[in-house]
């Protein structure tokens, strides 16, 4: 698998995108409003930072309330998300999403519960 | 820049490496004891997970005490770490390391303070 992106929770995606563009020369690759979030993808080689700004109450706004801004999850790209979920299930990993669902940028996604994966919120993504 | 690795704080790097090898087909690329840490790099395409297990008191053990296991930092690879630090300095970013220092795997590294970078602990790394 390949690191598709690092998800970052923020109160202001536009300001953070501007800062990261300046500091890291990372251009905006895609932006959209999705699932109550403003989502901005910044390009780092063949991976991305995914900036997540809540526009309404939800998991990211609750994360920000509890933890403040920062790294929210890591997404791994797979060519077969169903097989990746089956492997996780076979190893007793608790799944947040039993089946793939539509994610940002038109990709299929599914999250694993961090209590099964060393405290790391892992997202599988299939383009 | 390119996402070199995602740093993950853990109490047991060997067990987490085994789990991630099973779940994500991520082989061990390098391991060493460095700076009071057991460090294990797992390969994900041309990026890595860097598992960090404290062997003595230090920043990672304090992170674990405060936050539990999970994502600790993101490292960006640059071909010119001095220039990257100069750019950060020019933008008023607080630096944890004013100058590059030797990091794991023989690389030069320098960290930026997360209060200047949206709550994200960023490491610059030059191979």
gemmi code that builds the backbone of each chain (N, CA, C; Angstrom):
import gemmi

chains = {
    "A": [
        ("UNK", (0.842, -1.199, 0.000), (0.000, 0.000, 0.000), (0.878, 1.251, 0.000)),
        ("UNK", (0.239, 2.345, -0.238), (0.903, 3.623, -0.493), (0.226, 4.659, 0.402)),
        ("UNK", (0.994, 5.607, 0.973), (0.380, 6.668, 1.783), (-0.308, 7.644, 0.845)),
        ("UNK", (-1.629, 7.576, 0.816), (-2.400, 8.456, -0.072), (-2.429, 9.876, 0.479)),
        ("UNK", (-2.763, 9.996, 1.759), (-2.774, 11.330, 2.363), (-2.718, 11.271, 3.883)),
        ("UNK", (-2.376, 12.421, 4.456), (-2.456, 12.650, 5.895), (-3.588, 13.648, 6.099)),
        ("UNK", (-4.586, 13.257, 6.886), (-5.735, 14.128, 7.147), (-5.459, 15.036, 8.331)),
        ("UNK", (-5.727, 16.329, 8.164), (-5.407, 17.336, 9.181), (-6.664, 18.123, 9.516)),
        ("UNK", (-7.054, 18.121, 10.789), (-8.223, 18.876, 11.247), (-7.813, 20.320, 11.510)),
        ("UNK", (-8.603, 21.254, 11.018), (-8.280, 22.682, 11.144), (-9.568, 23.499, 11.242)),
        ("UNK", (-9.455, 24.668, 11.870), (-10.594, 25.600, 11.916), (-10.626, 26.483, 10.662)),
        ("UNK", (-9.547, 26.490, 9.872), (-9.462, 27.427, 8.742), (-8.597, 26.818, 7.644)),
        ("UNK", (-9.226, 26.038, 6.774), (-8.489, 25.315, 5.731), (-7.807, 26.267, 4.751)),
        ("UNK", (-8.453, 27.382, 4.422), (-7.874, 28.307, 3.437), (-6.577, 28.911, 3.968)),
        ("UNK", (-6.585, 29.334, 5.235), (-5.383, 29.931, 5.822), (-4.265, 28.898, 5.930)),
        ("UNK", (-4.611, 27.678, 6.320), (-3.581, 26.645, 6.465), (-3.023, 26.245, 5.095)),
        ("UNK", (-3.896, 26.200, 4.084), (-3.423, 25.902, 2.726), (-2.445, 26.973, 2.253)),
        ("UNK", (-2.749, 28.237, 2.543), (-1.833, 29.318, 2.157), (-0.485, 29.158, 2.861)),
        ("UNK", (-0.514, 28.870, 4.167), (0.733, 28.709, 4.926), (1.551, 27.542, 4.384)),
        ("UNK", (0.893, 26.404, 4.169), (1.618, 25.218, 3.707), (2.143, 25.417, 2.279)),
        ("UNK", (1.402, 26.140, 1.461), (1.912, 26.452, 0.119), (3.208, 27.242, 0.225)),
        ("UNK", (3.220, 28.224, 1.145), (4.426, 29.041, 1.335), (5.585, 28.218, 1.903)),
        ("UNK", (5.304, 27.427, 2.928), (6.380, 26.727, 3.646), (6.898, 25.514, 2.883)),
        ("UNK", (5.986, 24.805, 2.211), (6.332, 23.494, 1.670), (6.187, 23.431, 0.153)),
        ("UNK", (5.824, 24.559, -0.463), (5.664, 24.609, -1.912), (4.653, 23.555, -2.377)),
        ("UNK", (3.567, 23.420, -1.615), (2.567, 22.377, -1.864), (1.329, 23.009, -2.492)),
        ("UNK", (1.103, 22.779, -3.790), (-0.048, 23.404, -4.454), (-1.367, 22.719, -4.103)),
        ("UNK", (-2.452, 23.472, -4.217), (-3.791, 22.885, -4.053), (-4.073, 21.996, -5.254)),
        ("UNK", (-4.392, 20.729, -4.980), (-4.698, 19.771, -6.054), (-6.195, 19.637, -6.262)),
        ("UNK", (-6.969, 19.860, -5.189), (-8.421, 19.661, -5.270), (-9.051, 20.295, -4.047)),
        ("UNK", (-10.231, 20.885, -4.219), (-10.989, 21.319, -3.041), (-12.472, 21.163, -3.300)),
        ("UNK", (-13.211, 20.891, -2.241), (-14.653, 20.705, -2.374), (-15.292, 20.819, -0.991)),
        ("UNK", (-16.619, 20.967, -0.985), (-17.373, 20.784, 0.248), (-17.948, 19.386, 0.198)),
        ("UNK", (-17.706, 18.622, 1.283), (-18.131, 17.224, 1.281), (-18.527, 16.826, 2.699)),
        ("UNK", (-19.724, 16.318, 2.856), (-20.130, 15.688, 4.115), (-19.974, 16.664, 5.300)),
        ("UNK", (-20.338, 17.933, 5.074), (-20.276, 18.917, 6.153), (-18.894, 19.456, 6.436)),
        ("UNK", (-17.965, 19.234, 5.494), (-16.582, 19.693, 5.656), (-16.131, 20.483, 4.434)),
        ("UNK", (-15.278, 21.492, 4.672), (-14.491, 22.038, 3.577), (-13.220, 21.191, 3.515)),
        ("UNK", (-12.949, 20.632, 2.336), (-11.837, 19.691, 2.174), (-10.888, 20.247, 1.120)),
        ("UNK", (-9.610, 20.384, 1.493), (-8.594, 20.900, 0.568), (-7.435, 19.898, 0.523)),
        ("UNK", (-7.149, 19.396, -0.669), (-6.018, 18.492, -0.860), (-4.815, 19.282, -1.374)),
        ("UNK", (-3.693, 19.163, -0.688), (-2.426, 19.787, -1.098), (-1.481, 18.693, -1.573)),
        ("UNK", (-0.807, 18.952, -2.676), (0.000, 17.917, -3.323), (1.425, 17.900, -2.772)),
        ("UNK", (1.844, 16.714, -2.351), (3.227, 16.460, -1.908), (3.713, 15.255, -2.703)),
        ("UNK", (4.341, 15.476, -3.852), (4.714, 14.342, -4.695), (3.460, 13.585, -5.095)),
        ("UNK", (3.450, 12.284, -4.851), (2.263, 11.496, -5.205), (1.383, 11.211, -3.979)),
        ("UNK", (1.553, 12.030, -2.924), (0.677, 11.958, -1.758), (0.090, 13.347, -1.501)),
        ("UNK", (-0.760, 13.438, -0.498), (-1.461, 14.695, -0.221), (-1.566, 14.946, 1.286)),
        ("UNK", (-1.697, 16.213, 1.637), (-2.311, 16.593, 2.908), (-3.781, 16.874, 2.591)),
        ("UNK", (-4.670, 16.337, 3.412), (-6.108, 16.608, 3.259), (-6.530, 17.486, 4.434)),
        ("UNK", (-6.749, 18.754, 4.167), (-7.168, 19.681, 5.223), (-8.680, 19.574, 5.398)),
        ("UNK", (-9.123, 19.425, 6.644), (-10.537, 19.169, 6.959), (-11.041, 20.262, 7.887)),
        ("UNK", (-11.909, 21.126, 7.355), (-12.502, 22.204, 8.165), (-13.995, 21.944, 8.304)),
        ("UNK", (-14.471, 21.752, 9.528), (-15.899, 21.466, 9.686), (-16.763, 22.681, 9.367)),
        ("UNK", (-17.838, 22.423, 8.631), (-18.832, 23.456, 8.333), (-20.093, 23.242, 9.177)),
        ("UNK", (-20.150, 22.102, 9.841), (-21.270, 21.787, 10.744), (-20.766, 20.784, 11.777)),
        ("UNK", (-21.593, 20.461, 12.771), (-21.195, 19.491, 13.801), (-20.973, 18.115, 13.172)),
        ("UNK", (-19.946, 17.432, 13.654), (-19.645, 16.096, 13.130), (-18.384, 15.582, 13.787)),
        ("UNK", (-17.819, 14.503, 13.223), (-16.665, 13.870, 13.872), (-15.465, 14.819, 13.900)),
        ("UNK", (-15.266, 15.618, 12.856), (-14.082, 16.490, 12.839), (-14.259, 17.660, 13.806)),
        ("UNK", (-15.462, 18.227, 13.887), (-15.668, 19.319, 14.864), (-15.506, 18.787, 16.282)),
        ("UNK", (-15.960, 17.554, 16.531), (-15.782, 16.971, 17.875), (-14.306, 16.692, 18.150)),
        ("UNK", (-13.585, 16.263, 17.105), (-12.136, 16.050, 17.264), (-11.463, 17.374, 17.643)),
        ("UNK", (-11.809, 18.443, 16.942), (-11.208, 19.754, 17.226), (-11.545, 20.212, 18.644)),
        ("UNK", (-12.795, 20.010, 19.055), (-13.182, 20.406, 20.409), (-12.354, 19.652, 21.449)),
        ("UNK", (-12.101, 18.363, 21.198), (-11.410, 17.536, 22.190), (-9.895, 17.709, 22.145)),
        ("UNK", (-9.340, 17.898, 20.940), (-7.881, 17.815, 20.769), (-7.234, 19.081, 20.225)),
        ("UNK", (-8.024, 19.980, 19.685), (-7.445, 21.102, 18.960), (-7.020, 20.660, 17.578)),
        ("UNK", (-6.485, 21.599, 16.762), (-6.098, 21.263, 15.398), (-4.894, 20.330, 15.379)),
        ("UNK", (-4.792, 19.545, 14.310), (-3.635, 18.657, 14.175), (-3.955, 17.463, 13.298)),
        ("UNK", (-3.058, 16.478, 13.345), (-3.190, 15.313, 12.466), (-4.365, 14.457, 12.937)),
        ("UNK", (-5.255, 14.150, 12.029), (-6.490, 13.431, 12.340), (-6.423, 11.959, 11.930)),
        ("UNK", (-5.870, 11.666, 10.760), (-5.805, 10.280, 10.280), (-4.748, 10.133, 9.193)),
        ("UNK", (-4.459, 8.887, 8.853), (-3.587, 8.566, 7.707), (-4.375, 7.669, 6.774)),
        ("UNK", (-4.322, 7.971, 5.480), (-5.048, 7.177, 4.483), (-4.070, 6.385, 3.640)),
        ("UNK", (-4.367, 5.090, 3.490), (-3.555, 4.192, 2.673), (-4.339, 3.827, 1.431)),
        ("UNK", (-3.693, 3.978, 0.284), (-4.345, 3.634, -0.977), (-4.188, 2.142, -1.242)),
        ("UNK", (-5.285, 1.537, -1.634), (-5.283, 0.127, -2.002), (-6.026, -0.033, -3.320)),
        ("UNK", (-5.636, -1.014, -4.092), (-6.336, -1.310, -5.345), (-7.573, -2.169, -5.131)),
        ("UNK", (-7.741, -2.695, -3.912), (-8.887, -3.567, -3.630), (-9.322, -3.349, -2.187)),
        ("UNK", (-10.211, -2.369, -1.991), (-10.590, -1.974, -0.631), (-11.382, -3.078, 0.073)),
        ("UNK", (-12.155, -3.863, -0.676), (-12.904, -4.969, -0.060), (-11.943, -6.009, 0.509)),
        ("UNK", (-10.893, -6.320, -0.252), (-9.915, -7.306, 0.227), (-9.165, -6.765, 1.440)),
        ("UNK", (-8.841, -5.465, 1.432), (-8.148, -4.848, 2.573), (-9.016, -4.925, 3.832)),
        ("UNK", (-10.329, -4.686, 3.677), (-11.244, -4.791, 4.818), (-11.374, -6.239, 5.294)),
        ("UNK", (-11.410, -7.188, 4.350), (-11.476, -8.606, 4.732), (-10.246, -8.994, 5.553)),
        ("UNK", (-9.068, -8.545, 5.118), (-7.835, -8.852, 5.851), (-7.901, -8.273, 7.260)),
        ("UNK", (-8.365, -7.016, 7.376), (-8.490, -6.387, 8.693), (-9.465, -7.180, 9.569)),
        ("UNK", (-10.607, -7.555, 8.992), (-11.621, -8.337, 9.719), (-11.019, -9.666, 10.204)),
        ("UNK", (-10.246, -10.323, 9.315), (-9.633, -11.627, 9.670), (-8.667, -11.483, 10.850)),
        ("UNK", (-8.092, -10.287, 11.031), (-7.160, -10.066, 12.138), (-7.849, -9.465, 13.359)),
        ("UNK", (-9.191, -9.454, 13.348), (-9.926, -9.006, 14.524), (-9.955, -7.502, 14.702)),
        ("UNK", (-9.627, -6.759, 13.650), (-9.655, -5.293, 13.732), (-11.099, -4.798, 13.742)),
        ("UNK", (-11.400, -3.882, 14.662), (-12.728, -3.277, 14.661), (-12.824, -2.269, 13.520)),
        ("UNK", (-13.870, -2.384, 12.731), (-14.057, -1.493, 11.574), (-15.045, -0.390, 11.933)),
        ("UNK", (-14.741, 0.834, 11.524), (-15.734, 1.920, 11.624), (-16.729, 1.786, 10.477)),
        ("UNK", (-16.209, 1.418, 9.309), (-17.056, 1.194, 8.132), (-16.952, -0.272, 7.730)),
        ("UNK", (-18.050, -1.004, 7.866), (-18.035, -2.424, 7.473), (-17.889, -2.572, 5.962)),
        ("UNK", (-18.357, -1.574, 5.240), (-18.275, -1.596, 3.776), (-17.752, -0.259, 3.286)),
        ("UNK", (-17.135, -0.249, 2.110), (-16.661, 1.030, 1.548), (-17.837, 1.981, 1.333)),
        ("UNK", (-17.540, 3.273, 1.481), (-18.564, 4.293, 1.241), (-17.935, 5.419, 0.429)),
        ("UNK", (-18.756, 6.240, -0.211), (-18.188, 7.340, -0.996), (-17.469, 8.342, -0.097)),
        ("UNK", (-16.225, 8.694, -0.449), (-15.454, 9.679, 0.289), (-15.191, 10.909, -0.553)),
        ("UNK", (-14.347, 11.795, -0.049), (-14.003, 13.012, -0.782), (-13.326, 12.657, -2.101)),
        ("UNK", (-13.423, 13.576, -3.056), (-12.736, 13.479, -4.348), (-13.240, 12.265, -5.160)),
        ("UNK", (-14.435, 11.753, -4.803), (-15.023, 10.657, -5.571), (-14.415, 9.298, -5.304)),
        ("UNK", (-13.611, 9.170, -4.240), (-12.965, 7.889, -3.942), (-13.842, 7.050, -3.007)),
        ("UNK", (-13.612, 5.740, -3.019), (-14.239, 4.856, -2.037), (-13.338, 4.784, -0.811)),
        ("UNK", (-13.931, 4.874, 0.363), (-13.146, 4.906, 1.599), (-13.778, 4.017, 2.665)),
        ("UNK", (-12.952, 3.625, 3.638), (-13.440, 2.915, 4.831), (-12.410, 3.128, 5.932)),
        ("UNK", (-12.901, 3.361, 7.154), (-12.020, 3.642, 8.288), (-11.956, 2.439, 9.236)),
        ("UNK", (-10.758, 2.232, 9.813), (-10.547, 1.221, 10.853), (-10.547, 1.928, 12.209)),
        ("UNK", (-11.000, 1.241, 13.249), (-11.045, 1.883, 14.559), (-9.631, 1.978, 15.159)),
        ("UNK", (-9.232, 3.174, 15.626), (-7.854, 3.329, 16.127), (-7.528, 2.432, 17.316)),
        ("UNK", (-8.536, 1.979, 18.060), (-8.195, 1.129, 19.209), (-7.661, -0.230, 18.752)),
        ("UNK", (-7.905, -0.585, 17.482), (-7.376, -1.844, 16.935), (-6.056, -1.652, 16.199)),
        ("UNK", (-5.621, -0.411, 16.006), (-4.476, -0.150, 15.117), (-3.462, 0.790, 15.785)),
        ("UNK", (-3.211, 0.550, 17.059), (-2.157, 1.295, 17.748), (-2.461, 2.764, 17.963)),
        ("UNK", (-3.739, 3.104, 18.069), (-4.105, 4.489, 18.325), (-4.138, 5.364, 17.086)),
        ("UNK", (-3.908, 4.741, 15.919), (-3.855, 5.488, 14.650), (-5.158, 5.275, 13.891)),
        ("UNK", (-5.826, 6.375, 13.554), (-7.027, 6.273, 12.720), (-6.571, 6.072, 11.274)),
        ("UNK", (-6.826, 4.868, 10.750), (-6.404, 4.501, 9.389), (-7.623, 4.513, 8.471)),
        ("UNK", (-7.451, 5.132, 7.310), (-8.475, 5.113, 6.267), (-7.932, 4.307, 5.097)),
        ("UNK", (-8.721, 3.385, 4.595), (-8.403, 2.790, 3.297), (-9.076, 3.630, 2.225)),
        ("UNK", (-8.381, 3.846, 1.110), (-8.969, 4.604, 0.003), (-8.639, 3.888, -1.303)),
        ("UNK", (-9.671, 3.759, -2.129), (-9.475, 3.194, -3.474), (-9.918, 4.237, -4.484)),
        ("UNK", (-9.022, 4.600, -5.374), (-9.339, 5.646, -6.366), (-10.215, 5.074, -7.486)),
    ],
    "B": [
        ("UNK", (7.993, 19.141, -2.087), (8.405, 18.193, -1.053), (7.552, 16.928, -1.152)),
        ("UNK", (8.004, 15.942, -0.437), (7.472, 14.583, -0.537), (7.234, 14.093, 0.893)),
        ("UNK", (6.148, 13.344, 1.144), (5.915, 12.799, 2.490), (6.891, 11.647, 2.702)),
        ("UNK", (7.908, 11.886, 3.518), (8.919, 10.859, 3.768), (8.361, 9.792, 4.709)),
        ("UNK", (7.768, 10.235, 5.812), (7.192, 9.253, 6.733), (6.182, 9.900, 7.673)),
        ("UNK", (5.366, 9.044, 8.266), (4.470, 9.413, 9.354), (5.033, 8.762, 10.609)),
        ("UNK", (5.340, 9.560, 11.625), (5.894, 9.050, 12.879), (4.777, 8.650, 13.832)),
        ("UNK", (4.873, 7.458, 14.407), (3.824, 6.901, 15.265), (4.433, 6.503, 16.603)),
        ("UNK", (3.898, 7.060, 17.677), (4.370, 6.736, 19.022), (3.668, 5.467, 19.503)),
        ("UNK", (4.448, 4.545, 20.052), (3.897, 3.264, 20.496), (4.669, 2.752, 21.708)),
        ("UNK", (4.014, 1.922, 22.507), (4.694, 1.267, 23.638), (5.401, -0.009, 23.184)),
        ("UNK", (5.085, -0.499, 21.974), (5.605, -1.803, 21.540), (5.761, -1.810, 20.022)),
        ("UNK", (6.927, -1.365, 19.555), (7.150, -1.230, 18.106), (7.124, -2.581, 17.408)),
        ("UNK", (7.648, -3.622, 18.047), (7.702, -4.936, 17.385), (6.291, -5.471, 17.129)),
        ("UNK", (5.426, -5.360, 18.146), (4.055, -5.860, 17.988), (3.305, -5.049, 16.935)),
        ("UNK", (3.500, -3.731, 16.928), (2.795, -2.892, 15.949), (3.327, -3.153, 14.536)),
        ("UNK", (4.643, -3.385, 14.419), (5.219, -3.715, 13.104), (4.618, -5.016, 12.579)),
        ("UNK", (4.461, -6.009, 13.463), (3.855, -7.280, 13.034), (2.415, -7.061, 12.559)),
        ("UNK", (1.654, -6.290, 13.342), (0.256, -6.040, 12.971), (0.162, -5.318, 11.629)),
        ("UNK", (0.968, -4.264, 11.460), (0.894, -3.481, 10.219), (1.399, -4.294, 9.023)),
        ("UNK", (2.375, -5.182, 9.263), (2.823, -6.065, 8.166), (1.658, -6.937, 7.708)),
        ("UNK", (0.900, -7.464, 8.689), (-0.240, -8.320, 8.343), (-1.348, -7.531, 7.650)),
        ("UNK", (-1.680, -6.358, 8.201), (-2.848, -5.608, 7.704), (-2.558, -4.883, 6.394)),
        ("UNK", (-1.324, -4.367, 6.270), (-1.038, -3.434, 5.167), (0.056, -3.951, 4.247)),
        ("UNK", (0.550, -5.166, 4.521), (1.606, -5.761, 3.684), (2.825, -4.820, 3.621)),
        ("UNK", (3.163, -4.235, 4.781), (4.231, -3.218, 4.852), (5.474, -3.847, 5.477)),
        ("UNK", (6.507, -4.130, 4.694), (7.701, -4.771, 5.242), (8.559, -3.807, 6.055)),
        ("UNK", (9.338, -4.369, 6.974), (10.316, -3.568, 7.724), (11.449, -3.185, 6.761)),
        ("UNK", (11.703, -1.893, 6.654), (12.767, -1.391, 5.779), (14.049, -1.123, 6.554)),
        ("UNK", (13.892, -0.781, 7.844), (15.065, -0.416, 8.642), (14.651, -0.409, 10.095)),
        ("UNK", (15.541, -0.830, 10.984), (15.282, -0.645, 12.425), (16.593, -0.381, 13.139)),
        ("UNK", (16.500, 0.403, 14.199), (17.692, 0.740, 14.970), (17.255, 1.274, 16.327)),
        ("UNK", (18.228, 1.346, 17.255), (18.020, 2.106, 18.479), (18.707, 3.436, 18.280)),
        ("UNK", (17.941, 4.515, 18.526), (18.460, 5.845, 18.253), (17.901, 6.818, 19.275)),
        ("UNK", (18.775, 7.528, 19.963), (18.357, 8.643, 20.802), (17.327, 8.207, 21.853)),
        ("UNK", (17.554, 7.030, 22.452), (16.652, 6.553, 23.500), (15.357, 5.963, 22.993)),
        ("UNK", (15.310, 5.649, 21.697), (14.100, 5.099, 21.075), (14.425, 3.826, 20.304)),
        ("UNK", (13.498, 2.856, 20.310), (13.524, 1.821, 19.292), (12.751, 2.374, 18.097)),
        ("UNK", (13.380, 2.382, 16.922), (12.798, 2.996, 15.731), (12.684, 1.931, 14.643)),
        ("UNK", (11.473, 1.760, 14.123), (11.237, 0.774, 13.064), (10.557, 1.491, 11.896)),
        ("UNK", (11.185, 1.426, 10.721), (10.596, 2.010, 9.518), (9.912, 0.903, 8.711)),
        ("UNK", (8.632, 1.115, 8.403), (7.869, 0.193, 7.551), (7.633, 0.856, 6.207)),
        ("UNK", (7.819, 0.072, 5.156), (7.784, 0.634, 3.799), (6.358, 0.655, 3.238)),
        ("UNK", (5.961, 1.838, 2.780), (4.679, 2.022, 2.075), (5.008, 2.725, 0.765)),
        ("UNK", (5.247, 1.962, -0.304), (5.689, 2.589, -1.546), (6.992, 3.322, -1.284)),
        ("UNK", (7.060, 4.602, -1.636), (8.296, 5.359, -1.402), (8.207, 6.230, -0.143)),
        ("UNK", (7.262, 5.890, 0.744), (7.163, 6.551, 2.049), (7.225, 5.476, 3.145)),
        ("UNK", (7.191, 5.925, 4.386), (7.357, 4.997, 5.505), (6.427, 5.371, 6.655)),
        ("UNK", (6.096, 4.384, 7.482), (5.679, 4.630, 8.854), (6.937, 4.479, 9.701)),
        ("UNK", (7.177, 5.432, 10.596), (8.294, 5.350, 11.538), (7.705, 5.072, 12.919)),
        ("UNK", (7.855, 3.838, 13.398), (7.345, 3.482, 14.720), (8.383, 3.879, 15.764)),
        ("UNK", (7.926, 4.577, 16.806), (8.819, 5.144, 17.826), (8.428, 4.595, 19.192)),
        ("UNK", (9.280, 3.749, 19.750), (9.038, 3.173, 21.072), (10.103, 3.691, 22.033)),
        ("UNK", (9.700, 4.425, 23.059), (10.714, 4.966, 23.975), (11.388, 3.862, 24.791)),
        ("UNK", (12.701, 3.970, 24.910), (13.486, 3.069, 25.760), (13.915, 3.786, 27.037)),
        ("UNK", (13.697, 5.105, 27.057), (14.010, 5.907, 28.243), (13.117, 7.147, 28.206)),
        ("UNK", (13.158, 7.950, 29.273), (12.330, 9.159, 29.316), (12.769, 10.135, 28.219)),
        ("UNK", (11.818, 10.794, 27.611), (12.135, 11.750, 26.551), (10.847, 12.279, 25.960)),
        ("UNK", (10.947, 12.948, 24.811), (9.760, 13.596, 24.235), (8.695, 12.573, 23.844)),
        ("UNK", (9.109, 11.399, 23.355), (8.099, 10.417, 22.919), (7.424, 9.771, 24.125)),
        ("UNK", (8.192, 9.469, 25.188), (7.545, 8.898, 26.376), (6.583, 9.921, 26.988)),
        ("UNK", (6.953, 11.184, 26.968), (6.048, 12.213, 27.504), (4.800, 12.349, 26.621)),
        ("UNK", (4.996, 12.227, 25.299), (3.848, 12.255, 24.387), (2.893, 11.115, 24.714)),
        ("UNK", (3.448, 9.902, 24.907), (2.614, 8.737, 25.221), (1.877, 8.929, 26.541)),
        ("UNK", (2.579, 9.467, 27.546), (1.930, 9.699, 28.844), (0.761, 10.670, 28.693)),
        ("UNK", (0.938, 11.684, 27.849), (-0.090, 12.728, 27.726), (-1.228, 12.318, 26.795)),
        ("UNK", (-0.884, 11.597, 25.716), (-1.858, 11.383, 24.636), (-2.194, 9.923, 24.361)),
        ("UNK", (-1.377, 9.004, 24.870), (-1.528, 7.611, 24.455), (-0.893, 7.408, 23.099)),
        ("UNK", (-0.910, 6.161, 22.596), (-0.267, 5.875, 21.313), (-1.015, 6.525, 20.155)),
        ("UNK", (-0.280, 6.816, 19.082), (-0.925, 7.395, 17.897), (0.067, 8.174, 17.064)),
        ("UNK", (-0.482, 8.944, 16.139), (0.357, 9.684, 15.190), (1.063, 10.822, 15.921)),
        ("UNK", (2.375, 10.885, 15.777), (3.206, 11.841, 16.504), (3.645, 13.007, 15.614)),
        ("UNK", (4.029, 12.728, 14.373), (4.492, 13.791, 13.475), (4.429, 13.334, 12.021)),
        ("UNK", (4.631, 14.284, 11.117), (4.764, 13.993, 9.690), (6.093, 14.567, 9.223)),
        ("UNK", (6.838, 13.778, 8.463), (8.146, 14.217, 7.966), (8.084, 14.453, 6.465)),
        ("UNK", (8.602, 15.602, 6.062), (8.655, 15.986, 4.648), (10.096, 15.947, 4.193)),
        ("UNK", (10.334, 15.266, 3.083), (11.686, 15.183, 2.545), (11.974, 16.403, 1.679)),
        ("UNK", (13.148, 16.965, 1.900), (13.603, 18.093, 1.107), (15.040, 17.847, 0.671)),
        ("UNK", (15.388, 18.365, -0.478), (16.764, 18.247, -0.951), (17.683, 19.299, -0.346)),
        ("UNK", (17.097, 20.282, 0.352), (17.905, 21.365, 0.931), (17.261, 21.797, 2.250)),
        ("UNK", (17.635, 21.124, 3.314), (16.983, 21.350, 4.602), (17.297, 22.755, 5.143)),
        ("UNK", (18.480, 23.287, 4.839), (18.823, 24.647, 5.290), (17.893, 25.669, 4.637)),
        ("UNK", (17.649, 25.497, 3.340), (16.752, 26.422, 2.636), (15.329, 26.294, 3.165)),
        ("UNK", (14.900, 25.058, 3.458), (13.550, 24.849, 3.997), (13.401, 25.549, 5.351)),
        ("UNK", (14.441, 25.458, 6.185), (14.404, 26.146, 7.488), (14.409, 27.661, 7.309)),
        ("UNK", (15.187, 28.150, 6.347), (15.202, 29.598, 6.082), (13.818, 30.084, 5.672)),
        ("UNK", (13.152, 29.329, 4.812), (11.805, 29.708, 4.379), (10.863, 29.753, 5.574)),
        ("UNK", (10.940, 28.728, 6.438), (10.079, 28.699, 7.623), (10.363, 29.906, 8.514)),
        ("UNK", (11.646, 30.195, 8.717), (12.055, 31.341, 9.539), (11.502, 32.646, 8.953)),
        ("UNK", (11.592, 32.772, 7.623), (11.109, 33.988, 6.951), (9.608, 34.188, 7.159)),
        ("UNK", (8.886, 33.072, 7.363), (7.437, 33.172, 7.571), (7.071, 33.216, 9.060)),
        ("UNK", (8.071, 33.403, 9.918), (7.783, 33.578, 11.332), (7.462, 32.289, 12.070)),
        ("UNK", (7.790, 31.158, 11.462), (7.523, 29.866, 12.108), (8.532, 29.653, 13.240)),
        ("UNK", (8.027, 29.218, 14.411), (8.925, 28.865, 15.503), (9.568, 27.519, 15.207)),
        ("UNK", (10.894, 27.476, 15.305), (11.632, 26.241, 15.025), (11.967, 25.538, 16.337)),
        ("UNK", (11.818, 24.214, 16.351), (12.322, 23.426, 17.481), (13.826, 23.248, 17.314)),
        ("UNK", (14.260, 23.034, 16.072), (15.687, 22.910, 15.757), (16.095, 24.066, 14.847)),
        ("UNK", (16.932, 24.952, 15.373), (17.386, 26.079, 14.556), (18.281, 25.610, 13.404)),
        ("UNK", (18.950, 24.489, 13.635), (19.844, 23.929, 12.611), (19.554, 22.440, 12.472)),
        ("UNK", (19.853, 21.867, 11.302), (19.670, 20.423, 11.139), (20.540, 19.655, 12.130)),
        ("UNK", (20.039, 18.501, 12.543), (20.803, 17.630, 13.440), (20.690, 16.201, 12.948)),
        ("UNK", (21.577, 15.308, 13.381), (21.497, 13.917, 12.927), (20.224, 13.260, 13.447)),
        ("UNK", (19.483, 12.607, 12.560), (18.267, 11.890, 12.936), (18.427, 10.401, 12.697)),
        ("UNK", (17.317, 9.671, 12.835), (17.341, 8.228, 12.600), (17.748, 7.938, 11.153)),
        ("UNK", (18.285, 6.740, 10.952), (18.639, 6.223, 9.622), (19.722, 7.080, 8.941)),
        ("UNK", (20.471, 7.852, 9.751), (21.571, 8.630, 9.196), (21.168, 9.881, 8.443)),
        ("UNK", (19.896, 10.286, 8.581), (19.407, 11.463, 7.858), (19.589, 12.727, 8.699)),
        ("UNK", (19.613, 13.877, 8.017), (19.580, 15.160, 8.720), (18.126, 15.573, 8.909)),
        ("UNK", (17.807, 16.048, 10.110), (16.414, 16.382, 10.424), (16.333, 17.710, 11.176)),
        ("UNK", (15.153, 18.320, 11.118), (14.852, 19.507, 11.931), (13.330, 19.586, 12.071)),
        ("UNK", (12.875, 19.918, 13.278), (11.431, 19.975, 13.565), (10.964, 21.433, 13.669)),
        ("UNK", (9.732, 21.649, 13.200), (9.050, 22.941, 13.343), (8.067, 22.831, 14.511)),
        ("UNK", (7.847, 23.937, 15.211), (6.927, 23.874, 16.356), (5.469, 23.816, 15.868)),
        ("UNK", (4.699, 22.858, 16.389), (3.319, 22.704, 15.892), (2.438, 23.938, 16.117)),
        ("UNK", (2.778, 24.786, 17.086), (1.919, 25.972, 17.285), (2.025, 26.928, 16.103)),
        ("UNK", (3.083, 26.786, 15.286), (3.234, 27.628, 14.092), (2.699, 26.962, 12.826)),
        ("UNK", (2.299, 25.693, 12.921), (1.972, 24.937, 11.702), (0.635, 24.202, 11.840)),
        ("UNK", (-0.333, 24.873, 12.420), (-1.689, 24.317, 12.491), (-1.821, 23.122, 13.410)),
        ("UNK", (-0.968, 23.039, 14.424), (-1.079, 21.939, 15.382), (-0.385, 20.667, 14.932)),
        ("UNK", (0.277, 20.723, 13.773), (0.938, 19.545, 13.200), (2.442, 19.647, 13.456)),
        ("UNK", (3.003, 18.615, 14.098), (4.450, 18.562, 14.293), (5.072, 18.097, 12.976)),
        ("UNK", (5.792, 19.025, 12.321), (6.412, 18.763, 11.011), (7.908, 18.593, 11.205)),
        ("UNK", (8.432, 17.549, 10.582), (9.876, 17.321, 10.538), (10.338, 17.500, 9.107)),
        ("UNK", (11.405, 18.261, 8.919), (12.092, 18.244, 7.627), (13.167, 17.168, 7.689)),
        ("UNK", (13.329, 16.418, 6.608), (14.370, 15.396, 6.556), (15.081, 15.479, 5.208)),
        ("UNK", (16.400, 15.425, 5.284), (17.213, 15.381, 4.046), (18.036, 14.102, 4.086)),
        ("UNK", (17.901, 13.288, 3.074), (18.619, 12.001, 3.031), (20.077, 12.223, 2.647)),
    ],
}
model = gemmi.Model(1)
for chain_id, residues in chains.items():
    chain = gemmi.Chain(chain_id)
    for i, (resn, *xyz) in enumerate(residues, 1):
        res = gemmi.Residue()
        res.name, res.seqid = resn, gemmi.SeqId(i, " ")
        for name, pos in zip(("N", "CA", "C"), xyz):
            atom = gemmi.Atom()
            atom.name, atom.element = name, gemmi.Element(name[0])
            atom.pos, atom.b_iso = gemmi.Position(*pos), 0.0
            res.add_atom(atom)
        chain.add_residue(res)
    model.add_chain(chain)
structure = gemmi.Structure()
structure.add_model(model)
structure.setup_entities()
